[in-house]
């Protein structure tokens, strides 16, 4: 009942967040093309924090769209 475009947009954001989490974890994913985020360093912490800010910014319009969709569905019920 939620538009597939919105679902896809939310999934894309979730995937990108998971990628960052994996890059910041103690896994070596360089052979798969994922550069590590070395959160044990000041630069790595800053990189991680900036990425989180970007994710929050990307998520805001998705939350708004999802809220609107839910309100639409509830009004139709």
PDB file of N, CA, C, O and CB in Angstrom:
ATOM      1  N   UNK A   1       0.811  -1.194   0.000  1.00  0.00           N
ATOM      2  CA  UNK A   1       0.000   0.000   0.000  1.00  0.00           C
ATOM      3  C   UNK A   1       0.861   1.268   0.000  1.00  0.00           C
ATOM      4  O   UNK A   1       0.358   2.371  -0.215  1.00  0.00           O
ATOM      5  CB  UNK A   1      -0.926  -0.007   1.198  1.00  0.00           C
ATOM      6  N   UNK A   2       2.141   1.097   0.240  1.00  0.00           N
ATOM      7  CA  UNK A   2       3.083   2.215   0.149  1.00  0.00           C
ATOM      8  C   UNK A   2       3.705   2.159  -1.247  1.00  0.00           C
ATOM      9  O   UNK A   2       3.996   1.080  -1.763  1.00  0.00           O
ATOM     10  CB  UNK A   2       4.194   2.147   1.288  1.00  0.00           C
ATOM     11  N   UNK A   3       3.903   3.318  -1.843  1.00  0.00           N
ATOM     12  CA  UNK A   3       4.431   3.324  -3.208  1.00  0.00           C
ATOM     13  C   UNK A   3       5.781   2.609  -3.285  1.00  0.00           C
ATOM     14  O   UNK A   3       6.614   2.710  -2.385  1.00  0.00           O
ATOM     15  CB  UNK A   3       4.569   4.764  -3.718  1.00  0.00           C
ATOM     16  N   UNK A   4       5.963   1.900  -4.367  1.00  0.00           N
ATOM     17  CA  UNK A   4       7.220   1.159  -4.534  1.00  0.00           C
ATOM     18  C   UNK A   4       8.409   2.109  -4.654  1.00  0.00           C
ATOM     19  O   UNK A   4       9.521   1.746  -4.270  1.00  0.00           O
ATOM     20  CB  UNK A   4       7.147   0.253  -5.775  1.00  0.00           C
ATOM     21  N   UNK A   5       8.200   3.308  -5.174  1.00  0.00           N
ATOM     22  CA  UNK A   5       9.297   4.290  -5.234  1.00  0.00           C
ATOM     23  C   UNK A   5       9.783   4.648  -3.841  1.00  0.00           C
ATOM     24  O   UNK A   5      10.987   4.739  -3.600  1.00  0.00           O
ATOM     25  CB  UNK A   5       8.848   5.562  -5.972  1.00  0.00           C
ATOM     26  N   UNK A   6       8.845   4.851  -2.922  1.00  0.00           N
ATOM     27  CA  UNK A   6       9.223   5.192  -1.549  1.00  0.00           C
ATOM     28  C   UNK A   6       9.930   4.021  -0.873  1.00  0.00           C
ATOM     29  O   UNK A   6      10.932   4.208  -0.183  1.00  0.00           O
ATOM     30  CB  UNK A   6       7.984   5.603  -0.737  1.00  0.00           C
ATOM     31  N   UNK A   7       9.409   2.828  -1.072  1.00  0.00           N
ATOM     32  CA  UNK A   7      10.046   1.638  -0.497  1.00  0.00           C
ATOM     33  C   UNK A   7      11.467   1.509  -1.032  1.00  0.00           C
ATOM     34  O   UNK A   7      12.395   1.244  -0.268  1.00  0.00           O
ATOM     35  CB  UNK A   7       9.225   0.356  -0.819  1.00  0.00           C
ATOM     36  N   UNK A   8      11.644   1.693  -2.331  1.00  0.00           N
ATOM     37  CA  UNK A   8      12.976   1.596  -2.933  1.00  0.00           C
ATOM     38  C   UNK A   8      13.910   2.678  -2.394  1.00  0.00           C
ATOM     39  O   UNK A   8      15.078   2.405  -2.120  1.00  0.00           O
ATOM     40  CB  UNK A   8      12.880   1.700  -4.460  1.00  0.00           C
ATOM     41  N   UNK A   9      13.411   3.890  -2.241  1.00  0.00           N
ATOM     42  CA  UNK A   9      14.238   4.976  -1.699  1.00  0.00           C
ATOM     43  C   UNK A   9      14.671   4.679  -0.266  1.00  0.00           C
ATOM     44  O   UNK A   9      15.819   4.927   0.104  1.00  0.00           O
ATOM     45  CB  UNK A   9      13.474   6.307  -1.749  1.00  0.00           C
ATOM     46  N   UNK A  10      13.753   4.150   0.536  1.00  0.00           N
ATOM     47  CA  UNK A  10      14.084   3.795   1.927  1.00  0.00           C
ATOM     48  C   UNK A  10      15.097   2.650   1.959  1.00  0.00           C
ATOM     49  O   UNK A  10      16.030   2.660   2.761  1.00  0.00           O
ATOM     50  CB  UNK A  10      12.803   3.397   2.711  1.00  0.00           C
ATOM     51  N   UNK A  11      14.908   1.679   1.091  1.00  0.00           N
ATOM     52  CA  UNK A  11      15.841   0.555   1.030  1.00  0.00           C
ATOM     53  C   UNK A  11      17.233   1.028   0.625  1.00  0.00           C
ATOM     54  O   UNK A  11      18.231   0.567   1.178  1.00  0.00           O
ATOM     55  CB  UNK A  11      15.336  -0.510   0.045  1.00  0.00           C
ATOM     56  N   UNK A  12      17.303   1.943  -0.335  1.00  0.00           N
ATOM     57  CA  UNK A  12      18.597   2.463  -0.776  1.00  0.00           C
ATOM     58  C   UNK A  12      19.330   3.154   0.378  1.00  0.00           C
ATOM     59  O   UNK A  12      20.532   2.963   0.559  1.00  0.00           O
ATOM     60  CB  UNK A  12      18.409   3.443  -1.949  1.00  0.00           C
ATOM     61  N   UNK A  13      18.610   3.945   1.145  1.00  0.00           N
ATOM     62  CA  UNK A  13      19.222   4.598   2.302  1.00  0.00           C
ATOM     63  C   UNK A  13      19.686   3.558   3.321  1.00  0.00           C
ATOM     64  O   UNK A  13      20.799   3.653   3.839  1.00  0.00           O
ATOM     65  CB  UNK A  13      18.231   5.582   2.955  1.00  0.00           C
ATOM     66  N   UNK A  14      18.853   2.580   3.606  1.00  0.00           N
ATOM     67  CA  UNK A  14      19.225   1.526   4.561  1.00  0.00           C
ATOM     68  C   UNK A  14      20.461   0.770   4.091  1.00  0.00           C
ATOM     69  O   UNK A  14      21.341   0.449   4.890  1.00  0.00           O
ATOM     70  CB  UNK A  14      18.058   0.546   4.761  1.00  0.00           C
ATOM     71  N   UNK A  15      20.524   0.486   2.792  1.00  0.00           N
ATOM     72  CA  UNK A  15      21.694  -0.204   2.236  1.00  0.00           C
ATOM     73  C   UNK A  15      22.958   0.629   2.409  1.00  0.00           C
ATOM     74  O   UNK A  15      24.006   0.107   2.787  1.00  0.00           O
ATOM     75  CB  UNK A  15      21.474  -0.518   0.750  1.00  0.00           C
ATOM     76  N   UNK A  16      22.855   1.917   2.133  1.00  0.00           N
ATOM     77  CA  UNK A  16      24.018   2.794   2.268  1.00  0.00           C
ATOM     78  C   UNK A  16      24.483   2.900   3.718  1.00  0.00           C
ATOM     79  O   UNK A  16      25.683   2.941   3.990  1.00  0.00           O
ATOM     80  CB  UNK A  16      23.694   4.181   1.727  1.00  0.00           C
ATOM     81  N   UNK A  17      23.537   2.944   4.636  1.00  0.00           N
ATOM     82  CA  UNK A  17      23.880   2.977   6.060  1.00  0.00           C
ATOM     83  C   UNK A  17      24.573   1.680   6.461  1.00  0.00           C
ATOM     84  O   UNK A  17      25.568   1.703   7.186  1.00  0.00           O
ATOM     85  CB  UNK A  17      22.616   3.203   6.924  1.00  0.00           C
ATOM     86  N   UNK A  18      24.060   0.571   5.998  1.00  0.00           N
ATOM     87  CA  UNK A  18      24.671  -0.728   6.321  1.00  0.00           C
ATOM     88  C   UNK A  18      26.066  -0.825   5.747  1.00  0.00           C
ATOM     89  O   UNK A  18      26.962  -1.376   6.387  1.00  0.00           O
ATOM     90  CB  UNK A  18      23.810  -1.881   5.793  1.00  0.00           C
ATOM     91  N   UNK A  19      26.267  -0.296   4.547  1.00  0.00           N
ATOM     92  CA  UNK A  19      27.603  -0.308   3.956  1.00  0.00           C
ATOM     93  C   UNK A  19      28.590   0.451   4.842  1.00  0.00           C
ATOM     94  O   UNK A  19      29.698  -0.020   5.096  1.00  0.00           O
ATOM     95  CB  UNK A  19      27.574   0.304   2.542  1.00  0.00           C
ATOM     96  N   UNK A  20      28.180   1.622   5.307  1.00  0.00           N
ATOM     97  CA  UNK A  20      29.055   2.390   6.194  1.00  0.00           C
ATOM     98  C   UNK A  20      29.344   1.601   7.469  1.00  0.00           C
ATOM     99  O   UNK A  20      30.487   1.551   7.922  1.00  0.00           O
ATOM    100  CB  UNK A  20      28.418   3.754   6.539  1.00  0.00           C
ATOM    101  N   UNK A  21      28.331   0.994   8.041  1.00  0.00           N
ATOM    102  CA  UNK A  21      28.534   0.199   9.261  1.00  0.00           C
ATOM    103  C   UNK A  21      29.527  -0.927   9.034  1.00  0.00           C
ATOM    104  O   UNK A  21      30.380  -1.191   9.881  1.00  0.00           O
ATOM    105  CB  UNK A  21      27.207  -0.376   9.751  1.00  0.00           C
ATOM    106  N   UNK A  22      29.416  -1.586   7.901  1.00  0.00           N
ATOM    107  CA  UNK A  22      30.353  -2.672   7.592  1.00  0.00           C
ATOM    108  C   UNK A  22      31.768  -2.129   7.394  1.00  0.00           C
ATOM    109  O   UNK A  22      32.740  -2.750   7.824  1.00  0.00           O
ATOM    110  CB  UNK A  22      29.898  -3.435   6.332  1.00  0.00           C
ATOM    111  N   UNK A  23      31.881  -0.968   6.742  1.00  0.00           N
ATOM    112  CA  UNK A  23      33.201  -0.370   6.519  1.00  0.00           C
ATOM    113  C   UNK A  23      33.823   0.084   7.835  1.00  0.00           C
ATOM    114  O   UNK A  23      35.048   0.112   7.961  1.00  0.00           O
ATOM    115  CB  UNK A  23      33.095   0.818   5.549  1.00  0.00           C
ATOM    116  N   UNK A  24      32.994   0.440   8.819  1.00  0.00           N
ATOM    117  CA  UNK A  24      33.503   0.897  10.112  1.00  0.00           C
ATOM    118  C   UNK A  24      33.735  -0.263  11.080  1.00  0.00           C
ATOM    119  O   UNK A  24      34.333  -0.072  12.139  1.00  0.00           O
ATOM    120  CB  UNK A  24      32.536   1.896  10.728  1.00  0.00           C
ATOM    121  N   UNK A  25      33.277  -1.439  10.736  1.00  0.00           N
ATOM    122  CA  UNK A  25      33.439  -2.627  11.576  1.00  0.00           C
ATOM    123  C   UNK A  25      34.825  -3.237  11.324  1.00  0.00           C
ATOM    124  O   UNK A  25      35.522  -2.842  10.390  1.00  0.00           O
ATOM    125  CB  UNK A  25      32.310  -3.674  11.288  1.00  0.00           C
ATOM    126  N   UNK A  26      35.210  -4.187  12.153  1.00  0.00           N
ATOM    127  CA  UNK A  26      36.549  -4.775  11.994  1.00  0.00           C
ATOM    128  C   UNK A  26      36.654  -5.809  10.872  1.00  0.00           C
ATOM    129  O   UNK A  26      37.452  -6.743  10.955  1.00  0.00           O
ATOM    130  CB  UNK A  26      36.964  -5.415  13.281  1.00  0.00           C
ATOM    131  N   UNK A  27      35.843  -5.638   9.821  1.00  0.00           N
ATOM    132  CA  UNK A  27      35.914  -6.544   8.681  1.00  0.00           C
ATOM    133  C   UNK A  27      36.833  -5.943   7.630  1.00  0.00           C
ATOM    134  O   UNK A  27      36.896  -4.722   7.482  1.00  0.00           O
ATOM    135  CB  UNK A  27      34.504  -6.817   8.092  1.00  0.00           C
ATOM    136  N   UNK A  28      37.541  -6.788   6.903  1.00  0.00           N
ATOM    137  CA  UNK A  28      38.379  -6.323   5.806  1.00  0.00           C
ATOM    138  C   UNK A  28      37.617  -6.547   4.503  1.00  0.00           C
ATOM    139  O   UNK A  28      37.559  -7.663   3.987  1.00  0.00           O
ATOM    140  CB  UNK A  28      39.763  -7.061   5.790  1.00  0.00           C
ATOM    141  N   UNK A  29      37.043  -5.484   3.989  1.00  0.00           N
ATOM    142  CA  UNK A  29      36.235  -5.576   2.782  1.00  0.00           C
ATOM    143  C   UNK A  29      36.899  -4.918   1.580  1.00  0.00           C
ATOM    144  O   UNK A  29      36.261  -4.703   0.550  1.00  0.00           O
ATOM    145  CB  UNK A  29      34.890  -4.952   3.019  1.00  0.00           C
ATOM    146  N   UNK A  30      38.182  -4.602   1.717  1.00  0.00           N
ATOM    147  CA  UNK A  30      38.880  -3.918   0.632  1.00  0.00           C
ATOM    148  C   UNK A  30      38.903  -4.750  -0.651  1.00  0.00           C
ATOM    149  O   UNK A  30      38.829  -4.189  -1.744  1.00  0.00           O
ATOM    150  CB  UNK A  30      40.302  -3.587   1.057  1.00  0.00           C
ATOM    151  N   UNK A  31      39.002  -6.058  -0.541  1.00  0.00           N
ATOM    152  CA  UNK A  31      38.984  -6.913  -1.735  1.00  0.00           C
ATOM    153  C   UNK A  31      37.658  -6.828  -2.477  1.00  0.00           C
ATOM    154  O   UNK A  31      37.578  -7.157  -3.660  1.00  0.00           O
ATOM    155  CB  UNK A  31      39.263  -8.360  -1.351  1.00  0.00           C
ATOM    156  N   UNK A  32      36.618  -6.384  -1.775  1.00  0.00           N
ATOM    157  CA  UNK A  32      35.303  -6.226  -2.382  1.00  0.00           C
ATOM    158  C   UNK A  32      35.052  -4.789  -2.836  1.00  0.00           C
ATOM    159  O   UNK A  32      33.968  -4.465  -3.320  1.00  0.00           O
ATOM    160  CB  UNK A  32      34.225  -6.653  -1.403  1.00  0.00           C
ATOM    161  N   UNK A  33      36.063  -3.931  -2.677  1.00  0.00           N
ATOM    162  CA  UNK A  33      35.955  -2.555  -3.134  1.00  0.00           C
ATOM    163  C   UNK A  33      35.445  -1.564  -2.107  1.00  0.00           C
ATOM    164  O   UNK A  33      35.062  -0.450  -2.464  1.00  0.00           O
ATOM    165  CB  UNK A  33      35.081  -2.510  -4.295  1.00  0.00           C
ATOM    166  N   UNK A  34      35.433  -1.948  -0.830  1.00  0.00           N
ATOM    167  CA  UNK A  34      34.955  -1.060   0.225  1.00  0.00           C
ATOM    168  C   UNK A  34      36.123  -0.622   1.094  1.00  0.00           C
ATOM    169  O   UNK A  34      36.718  -1.425   1.812  1.00  0.00           O
ATOM    170  CB  UNK A  34      33.873  -1.751   1.081  1.00  0.00           C
ATOM    171  N   UNK A  35      36.437   0.654   1.017  1.00  0.00           N
ATOM    172  CA  UNK A  35      37.520   1.193   1.837  1.00  0.00           C
ATOM    173  C   UNK A  35      37.064   1.271   3.290  1.00  0.00           C
ATOM    174  O   UNK A  35      35.918   1.629   3.563  1.00  0.00           O
ATOM    175  CB  UNK A  35      37.964   2.592   1.325  1.00  0.00           C
ATOM    176  N   UNK A  36      37.950   0.941   4.218  1.00  0.00           N
ATOM    177  CA  UNK A  36      37.561   0.986   5.628  1.00  0.00           C
ATOM    178  C   UNK A  36      37.389   2.420   6.132  1.00  0.00           C
ATOM    179  O   UNK A  36      38.026   3.352   5.641  1.00  0.00           O
ATOM    180  CB  UNK A  36      38.599   0.264   6.477  1.00  0.00           C
ATOM    181  N   UNK A  37      36.523   2.566   7.111  1.00  0.00           N
ATOM    182  CA  UNK A  37      36.405   3.814   7.861  1.00  0.00           C
ATOM    183  C   UNK A  37      37.053   3.507   9.206  1.00  0.00           C
ATOM    184  O   UNK A  37      36.508   2.750  10.010  1.00  0.00           O
ATOM    185  CB  UNK A  37      34.877   4.313   8.011  1.00  0.00           C
ATOM    186  N   UNK A  38      38.185   4.082   9.436  1.00  0.00           N
ATOM    187  CA  UNK A  38      38.972   3.768  10.635  1.00  0.00           C
ATOM    188  C   UNK A  38      38.504   4.637  11.807  1.00  0.00           C
ATOM    189  O   UNK A  38      39.092   5.674  12.113  1.00  0.00           O
ATOM    190  CB  UNK A  38      40.494   3.985  10.370  1.00  0.00           C
ATOM    191  N   UNK A  39      37.428   4.177  12.449  1.00  0.00           N
ATOM    192  CA  UNK A  39      36.819   4.967  13.516  1.00  0.00           C
ATOM    193  C   UNK A  39      37.682   5.058  14.765  1.00  0.00           C
ATOM    194  O   UNK A  39      37.355   5.788  15.700  1.00  0.00           O
ATOM    195  CB  UNK A  39      35.488   4.386  13.877  1.00  0.00           C
ATOM    196  N   UNK A  40      38.776   4.320  14.779  1.00  0.00           N
ATOM    197  CA  UNK A  40      39.688   4.413  15.926  1.00  0.00           C
ATOM    198  C   UNK A  40      40.591   5.646  15.818  1.00  0.00           C
ATOM    199  O   UNK A  40      41.337   5.956  16.748  1.00  0.00           O
ATOM    200  CB  UNK A  40      40.548   3.138  16.031  1.00  0.00           C
ATOM    201  N   UNK A  41      40.523   6.346  14.684  1.00  0.00           N
ATOM    202  CA  UNK A  41      41.317   7.563  14.500  1.00  0.00           C
ATOM    203  C   UNK A  41      40.384   8.774  14.509  1.00  0.00           C
ATOM    204  O   UNK A  41      39.181   8.643  14.280  1.00  0.00           O
ATOM    205  CB  UNK A  41      42.136   7.504  13.169  1.00  0.00           C
ATOM    206  N   UNK A  42      40.944   9.940  14.772  1.00  0.00           N
ATOM    207  CA  UNK A  42      40.145  11.167  14.765  1.00  0.00           C
ATOM    208  C   UNK A  42      39.547  11.419  13.381  1.00  0.00           C
ATOM    209  O   UNK A  42      38.383  11.802  13.261  1.00  0.00           O
ATOM    210  CB  UNK A  42      41.003  12.372  15.200  1.00  0.00           C
ATOM    211  N   UNK A  43      40.340  11.205  12.351  1.00  0.00           N
ATOM    212  CA  UNK A  43      39.844  11.413  10.989  1.00  0.00           C
ATOM    213  C   UNK A  43      38.725  10.431  10.654  1.00  0.00           C
ATOM    214  O   UNK A  43      37.737  10.804  10.022  1.00  0.00           O
ATOM    215  CB  UNK A  43      40.986  11.271   9.977  1.00  0.00           C
ATOM    216  N   UNK A  44      38.878   9.187  11.073  1.00  0.00           N
ATOM    217  CA  UNK A  44      37.849   8.186  10.827  1.00  0.00           C
ATOM    218  C   UNK A  44      36.559   8.491  11.569  1.00  0.00           C
ATOM    219  O   UNK A  44      35.467   8.315  11.029  1.00  0.00           O
ATOM    220  CB  UNK A  44      38.351   6.823  11.223  1.00  0.00           C
ATOM    221  N   UNK A  45      36.691   8.954  12.822  1.00  0.00           N
ATOM    222  CA  UNK A  45      35.502   9.339  13.586  1.00  0.00           C
ATOM    223  C   UNK A  45      34.785  10.495  12.910  1.00  0.00           C
ATOM    224  O   UNK A  45      33.556  10.517  12.834  1.00  0.00           O
ATOM    225  CB  UNK A  45      35.881   9.721  15.026  1.00  0.00           C
ATOM    226  N   UNK A  46      35.559  11.457  12.418  1.00  0.00           N
ATOM    227  CA  UNK A  46      34.968  12.610  11.735  1.00  0.00           C
ATOM    228  C   UNK A  46      34.271  12.174  10.448  1.00  0.00           C
ATOM    229  O   UNK A  46      33.176  12.648  10.143  1.00  0.00           O
ATOM    230  CB  UNK A  46      36.048  13.666  11.425  1.00  0.00           C
ATOM    231  N   UNK A  47      34.898  11.278   9.697  1.00  0.00           N
ATOM    232  CA  UNK A  47      34.292  10.762   8.467  1.00  0.00           C
ATOM    233  C   UNK A  47      32.978  10.049   8.777  1.00  0.00           C
ATOM    234  O   UNK A  47      31.978  10.241   8.084  1.00  0.00           O
ATOM    235  CB  UNK A  47      35.262   9.803   7.743  1.00  0.00           C
ATOM    236  N   UNK A  48      32.989   9.235   9.810  1.00  0.00           N
ATOM    237  CA  UNK A  48      31.801   8.483  10.202  1.00  0.00           C
ATOM    238  C   UNK A  48      30.685   9.435  10.647  1.00  0.00           C
ATOM    239  O   UNK A  48      29.528   9.276  10.258  1.00  0.00           O
ATOM    240  CB  UNK A  48      32.141   7.487  11.334  1.00  0.00           C
ATOM    241  N   UNK A  49      31.050  10.417  11.461  1.00  0.00           N
ATOM    242  CA  UNK A  49      30.058  11.378  11.955  1.00  0.00           C
ATOM    243  C   UNK A  49      29.448  12.179  10.801  1.00  0.00           C
ATOM    244  O   UNK A  49      28.241  12.422  10.785  1.00  0.00           O
ATOM    245  CB  UNK A  49      30.700  12.333  12.982  1.00  0.00           C
ATOM    246  N   UNK A  50      30.265  12.583   9.853  1.00  0.00           N
ATOM    247  CA  UNK A  50      29.748  13.329   8.699  1.00  0.00           C
ATOM    248  C   UNK A  50      28.813  12.462   7.877  1.00  0.00           C
ATOM    249  O   UNK A  50      27.768  12.932   7.427  1.00  0.00           O
ATOM    250  CB  UNK A  50      30.900  13.840   7.821  1.00  0.00           C
ATOM    251  N   UNK A  51      29.169  11.218   7.678  1.00  0.00           N
ATOM    252  CA  UNK A  51      28.297  10.308   6.929  1.00  0.00           C
ATOM    253  C   UNK A  51      26.962  10.144   7.656  1.00  0.00           C
ATOM    254  O   UNK A  51      25.913  10.091   7.014  1.00  0.00           O
ATOM    255  CB  UNK A  51      28.981   8.927   6.736  1.00  0.00           C
ATOM    256  N   UNK A  52      26.991  10.063   8.977  1.00  0.00           N
ATOM    257  CA  UNK A  52      25.754   9.946   9.752  1.00  0.00           C
ATOM    258  C   UNK A  52      24.883  11.189   9.581  1.00  0.00           C
ATOM    259  O   UNK A  52      23.660  11.084   9.484  1.00  0.00           O
ATOM    260  CB  UNK A  52      26.071   9.724  11.240  1.00  0.00           C
ATOM    261  N   UNK A  53      25.510  12.363   9.544  1.00  0.00           N
ATOM    262  CA  UNK A  53      24.744  13.596   9.324  1.00  0.00           C
ATOM    263  C   UNK A  53      24.080  13.575   7.944  1.00  0.00           C
ATOM    264  O   UNK A  53      22.925  13.971   7.793  1.00  0.00           O
ATOM    265  CB  UNK A  53      25.663  14.839   9.458  1.00  0.00           C
ATOM    266  N   UNK A  54      24.823  13.112   6.951  1.00  0.00           N
ATOM    267  CA  UNK A  54      24.268  13.022   5.596  1.00  0.00           C
ATOM    268  C   UNK A  54      23.106  12.035   5.567  1.00  0.00           C
ATOM    269  O   UNK A  54      22.084  12.302   4.935  1.00  0.00           O
ATOM    270  CB  UNK A  54      25.360  12.596   4.583  1.00  0.00           C
ATOM    271  N   UNK A  55      23.251  10.913   6.237  1.00  0.00           N
ATOM    272  CA  UNK A  55      22.173   9.933   6.282  1.00  0.00           C
ATOM    273  C   UNK A  55      20.931  10.518   6.957  1.00  0.00           C
ATOM    274  O   UNK A  55      19.812  10.304   6.492  1.00  0.00           O
ATOM    275  CB  UNK A  55      22.633   8.668   7.019  1.00  0.00           C
ATOM    276  N   UNK A  56      21.123  11.244   8.036  1.00  0.00           N
ATOM    277  CA  UNK A  56      19.988  11.870   8.723  1.00  0.00           C
ATOM    278  C   UNK A  56      19.291  12.862   7.799  1.00  0.00           C
ATOM    279  O   UNK A  56      18.063  12.947   7.777  1.00  0.00           O
ATOM    280  CB  UNK A  56      20.456  12.580  10.015  1.00  0.00           C
ATOM    281  N   UNK A  57      20.074  13.599   7.048  1.00  0.00           N
ATOM    282  CA  UNK A  57      19.523  14.565   6.103  1.00  0.00           C
ATOM    283  C   UNK A  57      18.763  13.859   4.981  1.00  0.00           C
ATOM    284  O   UNK A  57      17.679  14.296   4.592  1.00  0.00           O
ATOM    285  CB  UNK A  57      20.641  15.437   5.518  1.00  0.00           C
ATOM    286  N   UNK A  58      19.316  12.796   4.473  1.00  0.00           N
ATOM    287  CA  UNK A  58      18.638  12.016   3.434  1.00  0.00           C
ATOM    288  C   UNK A  58      17.365  11.364   3.965  1.00  0.00           C
ATOM    289  O   UNK A  58      16.391  11.205   3.229  1.00  0.00           O
ATOM    290  CB  UNK A  58      19.578  10.944   2.879  1.00  0.00           C
ATOM    291  N   UNK A  59      17.374  10.995   5.223  1.00  0.00           N
ATOM    292  CA  UNK A  59      16.237  10.305   5.811  1.00  0.00           C
ATOM    293  C   UNK A  59      15.054  11.202   6.104  1.00  0.00           C
ATOM    294  O   UNK A  59      13.915  10.735   6.116  1.00  0.00           O
ATOM    295  CB  UNK A  59      16.657   9.640   7.057  1.00  0.00           C
ATOM    296  N   UNK A  60      15.298  12.471   6.339  1.00  0.00           N
ATOM    297  CA  UNK A  60      14.208  13.381   6.710  1.00  0.00           C
ATOM    298  C   UNK A  60      13.084  13.415   5.672  1.00  0.00           C
ATOM    299  O   UNK A  60      11.925  13.236   6.045  1.00  0.00           O
ATOM    300  CB  UNK A  60      14.755  14.783   6.908  1.00  0.00           C
ATOM    301  N   UNK A  61      13.374  13.638   4.384  1.00  0.00           N
ATOM    302  CA  UNK A  61      12.257  13.639   3.429  1.00  0.00           C
ATOM    303  C   UNK A  61      11.591  12.264   3.286  1.00  0.00           C
ATOM    304  O   UNK A  61      10.404  12.176   2.975  1.00  0.00           O
ATOM    305  CB  UNK A  61      12.746  14.106   2.070  1.00  0.00           C
ATOM    306  N   UNK A  62      12.352  11.209   3.510  1.00  0.00           N
ATOM    307  CA  UNK A  62      11.753   9.870   3.460  1.00  0.00           C
ATOM    308  C   UNK A  62      10.774   9.681   4.617  1.00  0.00           C
ATOM    309  O   UNK A  62       9.691   9.126   4.437  1.00  0.00           O
ATOM    310  CB  UNK A  62      12.851   8.779   3.503  1.00  0.00           C
ATOM    311  N   UNK A  63      11.161  10.145   5.802  1.00  0.00           N
ATOM    312  CA  UNK A  63      10.258  10.055   6.953  1.00  0.00           C
ATOM    313  C   UNK A  63       8.986  10.860   6.690  1.00  0.00           C
ATOM    314  O   UNK A  63       7.884  10.418   7.017  1.00  0.00           O
ATOM    315  CB  UNK A  63      10.958  10.561   8.239  1.00  0.00           C
ATOM    316  N   UNK A  64       9.146  12.036   6.102  1.00  0.00           N
ATOM    317  CA  UNK A  64       7.987  12.870   5.788  1.00  0.00           C
ATOM    318  C   UNK A  64       7.070  12.171   4.800  1.00  0.00           C
ATOM    319  O   UNK A  64       5.857  12.114   5.007  1.00  0.00           O
ATOM    320  CB  UNK A  64       8.434  14.221   5.226  1.00  0.00           C
ATOM    321  N   UNK A  65       7.644  11.638   3.726  1.00  0.00           N
ATOM    322  CA  UNK A  65       6.851  10.930   2.727  1.00  0.00           C
ATOM    323  C   UNK A  65       6.145   9.715   3.327  1.00  0.00           C
ATOM    324  O   UNK A  65       4.980   9.455   3.027  1.00  0.00           O
ATOM    325  CB  UNK A  65       7.738  10.495   1.565  1.00  0.00           C
ATOM    326  N   UNK A  66       6.859   8.975   4.176  1.00  0.00           N
ATOM    327  CA  UNK A  66       6.262   7.793   4.791  1.00  0.00           C
ATOM    328  C   UNK A  66       5.125   8.188   5.731  1.00  0.00           C
ATOM    329  O   UNK A  66       4.085   7.530   5.759  1.00  0.00           O
ATOM    330  CB  UNK A  66       7.327   6.989   5.553  1.00  0.00           C
ATOM    331  N   UNK A  67       5.316   9.241   6.487  1.00  0.00           N
ATOM    332  CA  UNK A  67       4.253   9.730   7.377  1.00  0.00           C
ATOM    333  C   UNK A  67       3.028  10.128   6.566  1.00  0.00           C
ATOM    334  O   UNK A  67       1.899   9.803   6.933  1.00  0.00           O
ATOM    335  CB  UNK A  67       4.750  10.929   8.219  1.00  0.00           C
ATOM    336  N   UNK A  68       3.256  10.833   5.463  1.00  0.00           N
ATOM    337  CA  UNK A  68       2.142  11.239   4.603  1.00  0.00           C
ATOM    338  C   UNK A  68       1.408  10.026   4.037  1.00  0.00           C
ATOM    339  O   UNK A  68       0.178  10.006   3.977  1.00  0.00           O
ATOM    340  CB  UNK A  68       2.649  12.125   3.459  1.00  0.00           C
ATOM    341  N   UNK A  69       2.166   9.024   3.627  1.00  0.00           N
ATOM    342  CA  UNK A  69       1.546   7.799   3.104  1.00  0.00           C
ATOM    343  C   UNK A  69       0.715   7.105   4.180  1.00  0.00           C
ATOM    344  O   UNK A  69      -0.398   6.649   3.915  1.00  0.00           O
ATOM    345  CB  UNK A  69       2.624   6.836   2.567  1.00  0.00           C
ATOM    346  N   UNK A  70       1.251   7.028   5.378  1.00  0.00           N
ATOM    347  CA  UNK A  70       0.508   6.374   6.479  1.00  0.00           C
ATOM    348  C   UNK A  70      -0.749   7.169   6.816  1.00  0.00           C
ATOM    349  O   UNK A  70      -1.807   6.585   7.050  1.00  0.00           O
ATOM    350  CB  UNK A  70       1.405   6.233   7.746  1.00  0.00           C
ATOM    351  N   UNK A  71      -0.643   8.477   6.842  1.00  0.00           N
ATOM    352  CA  UNK A  71      -1.830   9.297   7.120  1.00  0.00           C
ATOM    353  C   UNK A  71      -2.882   9.109   6.030  1.00  0.00           C
ATOM    354  O   UNK A  71      -4.077   9.039   6.319  1.00  0.00           O
ATOM    355  CB  UNK A  71      -1.444  10.789   7.235  1.00  0.00           C
ATOM    356  N   UNK A  72      -2.436   9.028   4.777  1.00  0.00           N
ATOM    357  CA  UNK A  72      -3.352   8.795   3.666  1.00  0.00           C
ATOM    358  C   UNK A  72      -4.068   7.461   3.837  1.00  0.00           C
ATOM    359  O   UNK A  72      -5.281   7.369   3.647  1.00  0.00           O
ATOM    360  CB  UNK A  72      -2.599   8.829   2.329  1.00  0.00           C
ATOM    361  N   UNK A  73      -3.312   6.436   4.194  1.00  0.00           N
ATOM    362  CA  UNK A  73      -3.895   5.112   4.364  1.00  0.00           C
ATOM    363  C   UNK A  73      -4.872   5.072   5.540  1.00  0.00           C
ATOM    364  O   UNK A  73      -5.932   4.452   5.450  1.00  0.00           O
ATOM    365  CB  UNK A  73      -2.794   4.080   4.564  1.00  0.00           C
ATOM    366  N   UNK A  74      -4.518   5.724   6.626  1.00  0.00           N
ATOM    367  CA  UNK A  74      -5.401   5.746   7.787  1.00  0.00           C
ATOM    368  C   UNK A  74      -6.689   6.531   7.513  1.00  0.00           C
ATOM    369  O   UNK A  74      -7.759   6.181   8.010  1.00  0.00           O
ATOM    370  CB  UNK A  74      -4.672   6.348   8.983  1.00  0.00           C
ATOM    371  N   UNK A  75      -6.570   7.593   6.717  1.00  0.00           N
ATOM    372  CA  UNK A  75      -7.759   8.389   6.378  1.00  0.00           C
ATOM    373  C   UNK A  75      -8.720   7.610   5.488  1.00  0.00           C
ATOM    374  O   UNK A  75      -9.934   7.809   5.526  1.00  0.00           O
ATOM    375  CB  UNK A  75      -7.348   9.691   5.681  1.00  0.00           C
ATOM    376  N   UNK A  76      -8.143   6.715   4.684  1.00  0.00           N
ATOM    377  CA  UNK A  76      -8.970   5.923   3.771  1.00  0.00           C
ATOM    378  C   UNK A  76      -9.637   4.749   4.478  1.00  0.00           C
ATOM    379  O   UNK A  76     -10.568   4.149   3.939  1.00  0.00           O
ATOM    380  CB  UNK A  76      -8.129   5.411   2.612  1.00  0.00           C
ATOM    381  N   UNK A  77      -9.178   4.424   5.659  1.00  0.00           N
ATOM    382  CA  UNK A  77      -9.682   3.251   6.361  1.00  0.00           C
ATOM    383  C   UNK A  77     -11.037   3.471   6.987  1.00  0.00           C
ATOM    384  O   UNK A  77     -11.583   2.562   7.612  1.00  0.00           O
ATOM    385  CB  UNK A  77      -8.719   2.836   7.411  1.00  0.00           C
TER     386      UNK A  77
END
